[in-house]
Amino acid sequence: MNRRKLLALLGLPALFASGAAWASLTRSRNPYYQGPVAENFDGLRFTDGRTVTKGLLDVLKWQTAKRDREAFPARYPAPPQDRPPARVDGLRIVHLGHASFLYQVAGLNLLIDPVYSQRASPLSFIGPKRVNEPGVAFAELPRIDAVLITHNHYDHLDIETLARLHARDQPRMIMPLGNDTIIRARIPDARAEAHDWSARLALSDSVALTLVPSYHWSARGAFDRRMALWCSYVVEAAGTKIFHIGDTGYHDGSLYERLGAEHGPFRLAVLPIGAYEPRWFMSDNHMNPDEAVKVMLALKAEQALGHHWGTFQLTDEGIDRPPAALTAALAQAGLPEERFKPMRPGLSWSA
């Protein structure tokens, strides 16, 4: 059995070893990024300032232990697929499924973490399989101006989808440091650009973007942990601010208190609410719905949309657990349900 199949049987996309990641066993250099030592980079690996101790042995413990796992159904039908307009002057957001979104903002069309593959995996025959279709059919996507990538896990950076988008639209591709190397290995002429936290980029005369930290990590294989950077995004357009997180843990919440003070208040926060069980393993890097409500409040967001649930089973909670837990968390906080809506593929939000 080759190493890809062996690691695939362990059951997590982050364990699939790419050639570059495997090569890092035999050399000390980072295969994705070379740059000066900085506050968030020690010369080999990136850090968000926490001491995170979970590693491969913990993954094996989780995967081999007796587990209270609620299996996803084979199909979990979503609302009808959306047919977005060609352009929107204001703001319209469509959930494509899991962590993928189409943002139509001030005349621009942006995709965030687009995944159109059937599996969140580098292999077509194994790994988490989608249980519903994307919220917008690929052929119905309007012309895409820019793609934003939050980090390189397979449920967020889908290289085959990016190749399809490049062939069709040649969009600008924006991502944190090191991820451009992964994309150019498959798409040599991609318009890929990588930036550090705090970089502020103009997407047009009226739309700007800032990369900010999150409590997470990166890996395309078993041996390239934290060798590419991860981020969240602040999107600004016509006086409206949106905070978008692809994946994050909660930790002590201080990061989001700081980001709320620095960049808030926000009209909208788009936050993950799924992939959080078992907590002993997932809490470092995936927040649960109760923590997501706390992040919404820390960011001073008027409203929030919940994602990262209901399409790919990555963890142990059942498919309906995240929205039910979100309802309970809002009630506990004394907040109305309409303040924080769990999204389904095909649902849209406009302002």
C-alpha positions in Angstrom: 0.0 0.0 0.0 1.5 3.4 -1.0 1.7 6.2 1.5 -1.3 8.2 0.2 -3.7 5.2 0.6 -2.3 4.4 4.0 -2.7 7.9 5.3 -6.1 8.2 3.6 -7.4 5.3 5.6 -6.8 7.3 8.7 -9.9 9.3 7.7 -8.8 13.0 7.8 -8.1 15.2 4.7 -5.2 16.9 6.5 -3.3 13.6 6.7 -3.0 13.0 3.0 0.7 13.4 2.2 1.6 15.5 -0.9 4.9 15.0 -2.6 6.1 18.3 -1.3 5.0 17.5 2.3 6.7 14.1 2.2 9.9 15.7 0.9 10.0 17.9 3.9 10.9 14.8 5.9 14.2 14.7 4.3 15.0 18.4 4.3 14.5 21.2 6.8 13.3 23.9 4.5 9.7 24.9 4.2 8.4 23.6 0.8 5.9 26.5 0.4 7.5 29.6 1.8 10.9 31.1 2.5 11.0 34.4 4.3 12.5 36.3 7.2 11.8 35.3 10.7 8.8 37.4 12.0 6.3 37.5 14.9 4.2 34.8 13.2 7.0 32.8 11.4 10.0 31.1 13.0 11.8 30.5 9.7 10.1 27.1 9.2 6.6 27.2 10.6 3.9 29.8 11.1 2.2 30.4 14.5 -0.8 32.3 15.9 0.9 32.7 19.3 -0.7 29.7 21.0 0.9 26.5 22.2 -1.1 23.9 20.4 0.0 20.4 21.3 -2.4 18.2 19.3 -0.5 16.1 16.7 -0.5 12.9 14.7 -0.7 10.7 17.8 -3.8 12.5 18.9 -5.4 12.0 15.5 -4.7 8.3 15.8 -6.2 8.3 19.3 -9.4 10.0 18.0 -9.7 7.8 14.9 -9.1 4.5 16.7 -11.0 5.1 20.0 -14.5 4.1 20.7 -16.4 7.2 19.4 -19.8 8.7 19.8 -20.0 9.4 16.1 -23.3 10.3 14.4 -23.0 9.4 10.8 -24.2 11.9 8.1 -27.0 10.7 5.8 -26.0 9.8 2.3 -28.1 12.7 1.1 -29.1 15.9 2.9 -31.1 17.9 0.4 -30.5 21.6 0.3 -32.8 24.4 -0.8 -33.0 24.9 -4.6 -29.8 26.1 -6.3 -29.5 29.9 -6.5 -29.2 31.6 -9.9 -27.2 34.8 -9.1 -27.4 37.9 -11.2 -24.4 38.9 -13.3 -23.5 41.8 -11.0 -24.8 43.5 -7.9 -24.3 47.1 -7.0 -25.0 46.5 -3.3 -24.2 43.3 -1.4 -25.5 39.8 -2.0 -24.0 36.7 -0.4 -24.8 33.1 -1.4 -23.8 30.0 0.5 -22.4 27.4 -1.8 -22.0 24.7 0.8 -19.6 24.0 3.8 -17.3 27.0 3.8 -17.8 28.2 0.2 -19.4 31.5 -0.6 -20.2 33.8 -3.5 -19.9 37.4 -2.5 -21.4 39.9 -5.0 -20.4 43.3 -3.6 -20.2 46.8 -5.3 -20.1 45.3 -8.8 -17.4 42.7 -8.0 -17.9 38.9 -7.8 -15.8 37.1 -5.2 -15.6 33.5 -4.3 -14.3 32.5 -0.8 -12.9 29.0 -0.4 -14.8 27.5 -3.4 -15.1 23.7 -3.3 -17.0 22.1 -6.2 -15.3 18.7 -5.9 -17.4 15.7 -4.7 -14.9 15.0 -1.9 -12.9 17.3 0.4 -9.8 15.2 -0.4 -6.9 15.0 -2.8 -8.3 11.6 -4.0 -11.6 11.1 -5.9 -12.5 7.7 -4.3 -11.9 8.3 -0.6 -12.3 11.1 2.0 -15.4 13.2 3.1 -18.0 13.2 0.4 -20.5 15.9 -0.1 -24.2 15.1 0.8 -25.7 18.0 -1.2 -25.0 19.9 -4.4 -23.3 23.3 -4.4 -25.7 26.2 -3.8 -24.9 27.6 -7.2 -24.2 25.3 -10.2 -20.7 25.9 -11.6 -22.2 26.9 -15.0 -24.4 29.4 -13.3 -21.6 31.2 -11.5 -21.2 34.8 -12.8 -17.8 35.8 -14.1 -15.5 35.8 -11.0 -13.2 38.7 -10.4 -11.3 37.3 -7.4 -11.0 34.2 -5.3 -10.1 34.4 -1.6 -8.5 31.4 0.1 -8.4 31.3 3.9 -6.0 28.3 4.3 -4.9 25.1 2.6 -7.0 22.3 4.1 -8.8 20.3 1.4 -12.3 21.5 2.5 -11.1 25.1 1.8 -8.5 25.0 -0.9 -9.8 22.8 -3.7 -7.2 22.9 -6.4 -9.4 21.3 -9.1 -12.1 24.0 -8.6 -9.4 26.7 -8.8 -8.1 25.2 -12.1 -11.7 25.3 -13.5 -12.1 28.9 -12.4 -8.7 29.9 -13.9 -9.5 28.2 -17.2 -12.9 30.1 -17.4 -12.3 33.5 -15.8 -8.6 33.9 -14.9 -9.5 35.5 -11.6 -7.2 37.2 -9.2 -6.4 34.7 -6.4 -5.6 36.1 -3.0 -4.4 34.0 -0.1 -2.1 34.0 3.0 1.7 33.3 2.6 2.8 30.0 1.1 -0.5 29.0 -0.4 0.4 30.4 -3.8 3.1 27.8 -4.2 0.5 25.0 -3.8 -1.7 26.6 -6.5 1.1 27.3 -9.0 2.3 23.7 -8.8 -1.1 22.8 -10.4 -1.8 26.1 -12.2 1.5 27.6 -13.2 0.0 30.8 -14.8 -2.5 31.4 -12.0 -2.8 35.0 -10.9 -2.0 33.9 -7.4 -0.7 36.3 -4.8 0.1 35.6 -1.1 0.1 38.1 1.7 0.8 38.3 5.4 -1.6 39.3 8.2 -2.5 43.0 8.2 -2.0 43.4 4.4 -4.7 45.6 3.0 -5.5 45.2 -0.7 -7.7 47.2 -3.0 -10.0 45.0 -5.1 -11.5 48.1 -6.9 -12.1 51.8 -6.2 -14.8 50.9 -3.7 -13.9 47.4 -2.3 -10.9 46.7 0.0 -9.7 43.6 1.8 -7.6 43.0 4.9 -6.0 39.7 5.9 -6.2 39.2 9.7 -5.3 36.3 12.0 -7.4 33.4 13.2 -6.8 30.5 15.6 -6.1 27.7 13.2 -3.4 25.8 11.4 -2.5 24.5 7.9 -1.5 21.2 6.2 -1.8 19.5 2.9 -0.1 16.4 4.2 1.1 14.7 7.4 4.4 16.4 7.5 3.8 20.1 6.4 1.9 21.3 9.5 1.8 25.1 9.7 4.2 25.6 6.8 1.6 27.9 5.0 -0.2 30.7 6.7 -4.0 30.9 7.4 -6.2 33.9 7.8 -9.6 35.5 8.1 -10.8 38.5 5.9 -12.2 41.9 6.6 -14.2 43.0 3.5 -15.0 46.7 3.2 -17.3 48.2 0.6 -19.3 51.4 0.5 -19.2 51.9 4.2 -20.1 48.3 5.0 -17.8 45.9 6.8 -17.9 42.1 6.8 -15.8 39.8 8.9 -15.3 36.4 7.2 -13.7 33.4 9.1 -13.1 30.2 7.2 -12.0 28.2 10.3 -10.9 29.1 13.8 -10.8 28.0 17.4 -12.0 30.2 20.2 -9.1 29.9 22.7 -9.7 32.7 25.2 -11.5 34.9 22.8 -9.0 37.7 23.1 -8.1 37.7 19.4 -11.6 38.6 18.4 -12.0 41.2 21.1 -8.9 42.8 19.6 -10.0 42.5 16.0 -13.5 43.8 16.9 -11.8 46.9 18.5 -9.4 47.4 15.6 -11.8 46.8 12.7 -15.3 46.8 14.0 -18.2 47.3 14.2 -19.3 45.0 11.4 -22.6 44.8 9.5 -22.1 41.1 9.2 -19.8 38.3 10.5 -19.7 35.0 8.5 -18.6 32.4 11.0 -18.0 28.6 11.2 -20.4 26.7 13.5 -19.6 23.1 12.7 -16.9 20.4 12.9 -16.4 20.7 16.6 -16.7 17.2 18.2 -15.0 15.7 20.1 -14.1 18.9 22.0 -10.9 17.4 23.6 -9.5 17.3 20.1 -11.3 19.9 18.1 -11.4 22.9 20.5 -7.9 24.2 19.6 -8.9 24.9 16.0 -12.7 24.6 15.6 -15.2 26.7 17.7 -18.6 25.4 18.6 -21.9 27.4 18.2 -21.7 28.8 21.7 -18.2 30.1 21.0 -19.4 31.4 17.6 -22.0 33.6 19.4 -19.3 35.0 21.6 -17.2 35.8 18.6 -20.1 37.6 16.9 -20.5 39.7 20.0 -16.7 40.3 20.4 -16.6 41.5 16.8 -19.5 43.9 17.4 -21.4 42.4 14.4 -25.0 43.4 13.8 -25.7 40.0 12.4 -24.0 36.7 11.6 -24.3 33.8 9.2 -23.2 30.3 10.2 -21.4 27.9 7.9 -18.9 24.9 7.9 -21.7 22.4 8.6 -24.1 20.2 6.7 -22.1 19.3 3.5 -19.0 17.3 4.4 -18.7 15.2 7.6 -15.3 16.0 9.1 -16.0 15.3 12.8 -18.3 13.4 15.1 -21.4 15.6 15.6 -24.5 14.8 13.6 -25.6 16.8 10.6 -28.3 18.7 12.5 -26.4 19.3 15.7 -24.8 22.7 14.8 -28.0 24.6 14.0 -29.7 23.2 17.0 -26.8 24.1 19.2 -26.7 27.6 17.7 -30.4 28.1 18.6 -29.7 27.0 22.2 -26.6 29.3 22.4 -28.6 32.3 21.2 -31.4 31.6 23.7 -28.8 31.3 26.5 -27.3 34.7 25.4 -30.8 36.3 25.3 -30.5 37.0 21.5 -33.1 36.5 18.8 -32.6 33.7 16.3 -32.6 36.1 13.4 -29.4 37.6 14.7 -27.3 34.6 13.7 -28.7 32.4 10.9 -27.2 28.9 10.0 -26.8 28.9 6.2 -27.7 26.1 3.8 -26.4 25.7 0.2 -28.4 27.9 -2.1 -29.5 30.4 0.6 -28.7 34.0 0.1 -28.4 37.2 2.3 -28.6 40.7 1.0 -28.1 44.2 2.3 
